[in-house]
Amino acid sequence: MRIVLLGTRRLGYEGLQLLVSEGHDVLAAFTTEHEITEGRGAAAFAALCAEHRIPFHLTADLDARRDELAGWGIDLFVSLLWERIVSSRVLDTARLGGMNVHQSAFPLYRGDAPQNWAILRGDRTAGVTLHWMVPEADAGDIIDQRTYEIGPDDTIADLGDRARILALAMLRERLPEIAAGTAPRRPQSHADTVLSMPRVPGDGWIEWSAPGHAIHDLVLAVTHPYPGAFTIRGRTPIFVWRARLADPPVRSVAVPGTVIRRSASGGGAWVSTGDGVQVAGEAEGPAAGVLRAGDRIGADIPALLAMIRAR
């Protein structure tokens, strides 16, 4: 097929490799500067396109190229982590329209950050959906769908790896059916849809008054390659990249955010939470290495109130 790739991150990069290896005529690859690259940013896409003599475009504005696209004789748009809605006037330039990979099993988590939300909500399964594109976010008919398990200590990177493997397998299996016009079109159950809203780096703030399991899941949901969960000691930030729950908890009475003791393995500390369950984390930052039992981390509300009054 004559395909135009719309892709970012590692899935987009490896999807482009797959399209080439499967013998498709890739007319062009579009990508954007994405804040999460997984080592496959715009420069990597440009190099891969140059290797295979594929026209490369660093832009998200497809509507501005609509008339040009209409003259290319496109069969299909393949969208892999393309975080823009593609308009009907652009989709109509392809004979078969477009197909997209979404990192959840519809009807759950249509929208942004589906894997992050799955961890944050304590889900034990997640999925990947291959669906036809319409000019509405994640609303098209389903072509294929696969699921996988989430372990209690799986990170966002673990979910990304599993989803990518499943997504590429679905692409390889379903593209011949799409070319032949025999690919499934299973309507979504829109009444059961759960929308997932965007997250920003500031959402990684650790609220130590939350239950221990919620803090544990937050750390796993926003660790590398995302900006990370964070707290403060005084005015110095501390980033927490890994976390585990004390089992059994240390017998203690403490205000949430109190360091109970240093972690025996180093690189972190056991910290009291809202339900008394301690969380140990692998921390980074100037203050992380000097934490001692009895130290308080997180927001110092009295100090903040004093600062506000002083202003």
Phi, psi and omega per residue, in radians:
M1 nan 2.730 3.058
R2 -1.609 1.878 -2.925
I3 -2.078 2.495 2.947
V4 -1.957 2.167 3.134
L5 -1.594 2.346 2.977
L6 -2.072 1.879 -3.007
G7 -2.677 2.741 3.037
T8 -2.467 2.933 3.007
R9 1.056 -2.950 -3.009
R10 -1.181 -0.644 3.118
L11 -1.094 -0.764 3.107
G12 -1.081 -0.724 -3.131
Y13 -1.127 -0.859 -3.114
E14 -1.254 -0.475 3.033
G15 -1.148 -0.679 3.075
L16 -1.109 -0.743 3.071
Q17 -1.027 -0.731 -3.133
L18 -1.118 -0.785 -3.138
L19 -1.028 -0.704 3.121
V20 -1.167 -0.812 -3.084
S21 -1.157 -0.496 3.129
E22 -1.473 0.020 3.018
G23 1.515 0.251 3.107
H24 -1.342 2.666 3.098
D25 -1.573 1.711 -3.125
V26 -1.457 1.905 -3.053
L27 -1.297 -0.532 -3.126
A28 -2.982 2.756 3.027
A29 -2.193 2.241 3.081
F30 -1.913 2.380 3.036
T31 -2.502 3.025 3.109
T32 -2.319 2.904 3.018
E33 -1.352 1.855 -3.063
H34 -1.796 2.478 -3.112
E35 -1.203 -0.444 3.049
I36 -1.932 2.031 -3.056
T37 -1.937 -0.439 -3.049
E38 0.941 0.611 3.128
G39 1.344 0.152 -3.114
R40 -2.273 1.166 -3.139
G41 -1.471 -2.929 -3.074
A42 -1.036 -0.651 -3.130
A43 -1.112 -0.674 3.115
A44 -1.151 -0.703 3.087
F45 -1.096 -0.761 -3.128
A46 -1.070 -0.725 -3.136
A47 -1.156 -0.722 3.128
L48 -1.142 -0.708 3.099
C49 -1.113 -0.726 3.124
A50 -1.088 -0.695 -3.137
E51 -1.049 -0.650 -3.083
H52 -1.852 0.202 3.105
R53 0.971 0.799 3.093
I54 -1.819 2.228 3.095
P55 -1.001 2.329 -3.053
F56 -2.000 2.376 -3.122
H57 -2.329 2.144 3.099
L58 -1.762 1.463 -3.115
T59 -2.867 2.633 3.045
A60 -1.844 -0.060 -3.043
D61 -1.590 1.456 3.129
L62 -1.325 -0.526 -3.119
D63 -1.088 -0.577 3.119
A64 -1.176 -0.349 -3.133
R65 -1.829 0.205 -2.990
R66 -0.979 -0.842 -3.107
D67 -1.113 -0.657 3.087
E68 -1.129 -0.780 3.137
L69 -1.062 -0.647 -3.101
A70 -1.075 -0.392 -3.129
G71 -1.631 0.056 -3.054
W72 -1.551 -0.236 -3.086
G73 1.191 0.807 -3.084
I74 -1.313 2.386 2.983
D75 -1.546 -0.735 -2.976
L76 -2.694 2.414 2.891
F77 -1.597 2.326 3.048
V78 -1.989 2.044 -3.055
S79 -1.907 2.105 -3.113
L80 -2.257 1.784 -3.077
L81 1.004 0.682 3.045
W82 -1.587 1.883 -2.958
E83 -1.614 0.752 3.072
R84 -2.341 2.521 3.014
I85 -1.325 2.291 3.122
V86 -1.653 2.187 -3.035
S87 -1.223 2.795 3.119
S88 -1.123 -0.577 -3.125
R89 -1.191 -0.459 3.041
V90 -1.435 -0.803 3.136
L91 -1.021 -0.574 -3.115
D92 -1.213 -0.196 3.104
T93 -1.375 -0.166 3.109
A94 -1.834 2.376 -3.082
R95 -0.986 -0.692 -3.093
L96 -1.826 0.015 -3.108
G97 1.455 -2.408 -3.093
G98 -2.500 2.737 3.044
M99 -2.262 2.564 -3.034
N100 -2.278 2.585 2.989
V101 -1.805 2.224 3.082
H102 -2.079 2.456 -3.003
Q103 -1.564 0.846 2.967
S104 -2.717 2.916 3.063
A105 -1.704 1.806 3.126
F106 -0.963 2.498 0.282
P107 -1.565 0.087 3.139
L108 -1.322 2.422 2.903
Y109 1.007 0.922 2.920
R110 -1.332 2.146 3.140
G111 2.283 -2.483 -3.009
D112 -1.669 2.699 2.988
A113 0.901 0.770 -3.051
P114 -1.115 -0.664 -3.116
Q115 -1.255 -0.666 3.072
N116 -1.043 -0.797 -3.133
W117 -1.143 -0.621 3.132
A118 -1.048 -0.768 3.106
I119 -1.175 -0.780 -3.107
L120 -1.059 -0.570 -3.114
R121 -1.552 0.037 3.097
G122 1.296 0.393 3.127
D123 -1.120 2.569 3.107
R124 -1.837 -0.083 3.009
T125 -2.385 2.695 3.047
A126 -2.487 3.122 -3.075
G127 -2.739 -3.120 3.097
V128 -2.400 2.413 -3.134
T129 -2.173 2.316 2.988
L130 -1.813 2.125 -3.040
H131 -2.478 2.747 3.052
W132 -1.231 2.538 -3.106
M133 -1.568 2.414 2.989
V134 -2.313 2.842 -3.106
P135 -1.331 0.825 3.038
E136 -2.604 2.454 -3.013
A137 -1.059 2.064 2.956
D138 1.002 0.603 -3.029
A139 -1.880 -0.056 -3.034
G140 -1.343 2.931 3.113
D141 -1.088 2.595 -3.078
I142 -1.500 2.315 3.038
I143 -1.623 -0.804 -3.114
D144 -2.747 2.809 -3.109
Q145 -2.714 2.381 3.108
R146 -2.314 2.677 3.119
T147 -2.202 2.829 3.092
Y148 -2.610 2.850 -3.104
E149 -1.519 2.621 3.016
I150 -1.940 2.101 3.084
G151 -1.390 2.820 -3.064
P152 -1.110 -0.388 -3.141
D153 -2.053 0.332 3.100
D154 -1.257 2.448 3.115
T155 -1.719 3.003 3.097
I156 -1.062 -0.549 3.095
A157 -1.183 -0.662 3.097
D158 -1.073 -0.776 3.130
L159 -1.126 -0.684 3.122
G160 -1.073 -0.705 3.134
D161 -1.125 -0.795 -3.106
R162 -1.155 -0.737 -3.127
A163 -1.128 -0.692 -3.119
R164 -1.108 -0.753 3.132
I165 -1.066 -0.787 3.133
L166 -1.155 -0.697 -3.119
A167 -1.101 -0.784 -3.137
L168 -1.144 -0.636 3.092
A169 -1.119 -0.740 3.112
M170 -1.110 -0.735 3.115
L171 -1.015 -0.863 -3.093
R172 -1.045 -0.686 -3.078
E173 -1.378 -0.615 -2.985
R174 -1.632 -0.375 -3.115
L175 -1.019 -0.725 3.082
P176 -1.066 -0.630 3.105
E177 -1.206 -0.663 3.095
I178 -1.097 -0.751 3.126
A179 -1.089 -0.624 -3.102
A180 -1.483 -0.107 -3.125
G181 1.347 0.341 -3.100
T182 -1.965 0.125 -3.123
A183 -1.171 2.537 -3.119
P184 -1.109 2.748 2.984
R185 -2.419 1.547 -3.117
R186 -1.739 1.989 -3.128
P187 -1.041 2.513 3.082
Q188 -1.329 2.709 3.015
S189 -1.569 1.502 -3.035
H190 -1.129 -0.454 3.134
A191 -1.159 -0.411 -3.118
D192 -1.727 0.093 -3.067
T193 -1.109 2.392 2.976
V194 -2.009 1.998 -3.130
L195 -1.429 2.472 3.083
S196 -2.019 2.208 -3.037
M197 -1.598 2.781 -3.129
P198 -1.098 2.712 3.028
R199 -2.107 2.702 3.127
V200 -2.205 2.835 -3.101
P201 -0.930 -0.607 -3.137
G202 -1.117 -0.313 3.105
D203 -1.241 -0.122 3.086
G204 -1.431 0.026 3.117
W205 -1.068 2.263 -3.137
I206 -1.530 2.078 3.049
E207 -1.686 1.777 -2.993
W208 -1.173 -0.248 3.081
S209 -1.358 -0.141 3.077
A210 -1.271 2.814 3.072
P211 -1.068 2.670 -3.104
G212 -1.002 -0.711 -3.101
H213 -1.148 -0.576 3.135
A214 -1.197 -0.680 3.097
I215 -1.178 -0.760 3.074
H216 -0.959 -0.841 -3.104
D217 -1.189 -0.618 3.083
L218 -1.054 -0.811 -3.134
V219 -1.030 -0.795 -3.115
L220 -1.187 -0.523 -3.072
A221 -1.346 -0.398 -3.055
V222 -2.191 0.284 3.092
T223 -1.269 -3.071 -3.107
H224 -0.858 2.378 0.181
P225 -1.593 0.261 3.130
Y226 -1.506 3.025 -3.005
P227 -1.163 -0.359 3.043
G228 1.769 2.713 3.007
A229 -1.430 2.594 -3.041
F230 -2.597 2.743 3.053
T231 -2.471 -2.984 3.097
I232 -2.428 2.685 2.922
R233 -2.154 1.945 -2.961
G234 1.188 -2.003 3.068
R235 -2.053 0.273 -3.087
T236 -1.796 2.178 -3.115
P237 -1.279 2.585 3.026
I238 -2.251 2.176 3.101
F239 -1.756 2.361 -3.098
V240 -1.987 2.076 -3.003
W241 -1.814 -0.425 3.079
R242 -2.383 2.710 -3.135
A243 -2.623 2.630 3.004
R244 -2.551 2.701 -3.122
L245 -1.640 2.481 3.069
A246 -1.195 2.240 -3.123
D247 -2.467 1.742 0.050
P248 -1.430 2.829 3.098
P249 -1.080 2.630 3.026
V250 -1.212 2.301 3.125
R251 -1.212 1.985 -3.089
S252 -2.775 2.810 2.988
V253 -2.143 2.070 -3.032
A254 -2.730 2.611 2.990
V255 -1.207 2.420 3.093
P256 -0.921 2.396 -3.094
G257 1.649 0.071 3.117
T258 -1.564 2.293 3.065
V259 -1.276 2.105 -3.135
I260 -1.458 -0.763 3.080
R261 -2.945 2.813 3.049
R262 -1.211 2.587 3.054
S263 -1.191 2.365 -3.117
A264 -1.098 -0.484 -3.131
S265 -1.462 -0.095 -3.128
G266 1.395 2.923 3.081
G267 1.314 0.217 -3.133
G268 -3.059 -3.025 -3.104
A269 -2.669 2.694 3.007
W270 -1.474 2.208 -3.059
V271 -2.168 2.390 3.138
S272 -1.272 2.522 -3.132
T273 -2.114 -3.071 -3.053
G274 -1.138 -0.467 3.120
D275 -1.847 0.244 3.071
G276 1.453 -0.095 3.105
V277 -1.458 2.221 -3.093
Q278 -1.444 2.570 3.073
V279 -2.060 2.284 3.037
A280 -1.874 2.389 -3.113
G281 -2.332 2.645 2.967
E282 -1.491 1.948 -2.948
A283 -1.940 2.755 -3.134
E284 -2.414 2.446 3.123
G285 2.403 2.767 -3.079
P286 -0.975 -0.561 -3.086
A287 -1.514 -0.267 -3.020
A288 -1.112 -0.655 -3.048
G289 -1.390 -0.126 -3.075
V290 -2.021 0.209 3.115
L291 -1.163 2.422 3.125
R292 -2.260 2.777 3.076
A293 -0.970 2.322 -3.119
G294 1.690 -0.300 3.084
D295 -1.118 2.639 3.077
R296 -1.972 2.320 3.077
I297 -2.153 2.813 -3.068
G298 1.725 -2.971 -3.066
A299 -1.195 2.219 3.023
D300 -1.620 1.590 -3.006
I301 -1.041 -0.789 3.108
P302 -1.020 -0.715 3.136
A303 -1.155 -0.691 3.122
L304 -1.133 -0.714 3.109
L305 -1.112 -0.678 3.115
A306 -1.127 -0.675 3.113
M307 -1.130 -0.718 -3.127
I308 -1.132 -0.759 3.134
R309 -1.110 -0.639 -3.113
A310 -1.157 -0.420 -3.139
R311 -1.455 nan nan
